[in-house]
Amino acid sequence: MTLSNLALCYEAIQRVYRNAVVRLLRKTLEETFSDDFQARLRKPFPAEEWRQIEENAYKSRVSGQLYSRA
């Protein structure tokens, strides 16, 4: 099975690069603001919007759309 250039680019950007950036940001936030990094992360978002973000992330995880690479 061969993959198109578009599929390869999508995989590289959305799965590999994005996940690496998210891991780095989480690690940096946790190291810098260890006692309240989660509260600081939520602060820019209204409570209802944050709940919707969490719900959408959960739905993606359980549906198999998201996966992580080690």
C-alpha positions in Angstrom: 0.0 0.0 0.0 1.4 3.4 -1.0 0.5 6.6 0.7 0.1 9.9 -1.1 2.2 13.0 -0.3 -0.8 14.5 1.3 -1.3 11.6 3.6 2.4 11.6 4.5 2.4 15.3 5.2 -0.8 15.0 7.3 0.8 12.2 9.4 4.0 14.2 9.9 2.3 17.5 10.9 -0.9 16.4 12.7 0.4 13.2 14.4 4.1 13.6 14.9 5.0 17.3 15.1 1.8 18.4 16.8 2.0 15.8 19.5 5.7 16.6 20.1 4.8 20.3 20.5 1.9 19.5 22.9 4.2 17.3 25.0 6.8 20.0 25.2 4.3 22.7 26.2 2.7 20.5 28.9 6.1 19.6 30.3 7.3 23.3 30.3 4.0 24.5 31.9 4.2 21.9 34.6 7.9 22.7 35.3 7.3 26.4 35.4 4.0 26.5 37.2 4.0 23.3 39.1 1.5 24.2 41.7 -1.2 25.7 39.4 -0.3 24.9 35.8 -3.8 23.3 35.1 -5.6 26.4 36.4 -3.4 28.6 34.2 -4.1 26.5 31.2 -7.9 26.8 31.7 -7.8 30.5 32.5 -8.2 31.9 28.9 -11.3 29.9 28.3 -14.8 30.4 29.7 -15.9 27.4 31.8 -18.5 26.2 29.3 -16.0 26.3 26.5 -13.4 24.4 28.5 -16.0 21.7 29.3 -16.7 21.4 25.6 -13.0 21.1 24.8 -12.6 18.3 27.3 -15.7 16.5 26.0 -14.5 16.7 22.4 -11.0 15.4 23.4 -12.6 12.5 25.3 -14.8 11.6 22.3 -11.8 11.6 20.0 -9.9 9.3 22.3 -12.6 6.7 22.8 -13.4 6.7 19.1 -9.8 5.8 18.2 -9.2 9.0 16.2 -6.4 10.0 18.5 -3.4 7.9 19.2 0.0 8.5 20.6 3.4 7.3 19.5 6.1 6.4 21.9 
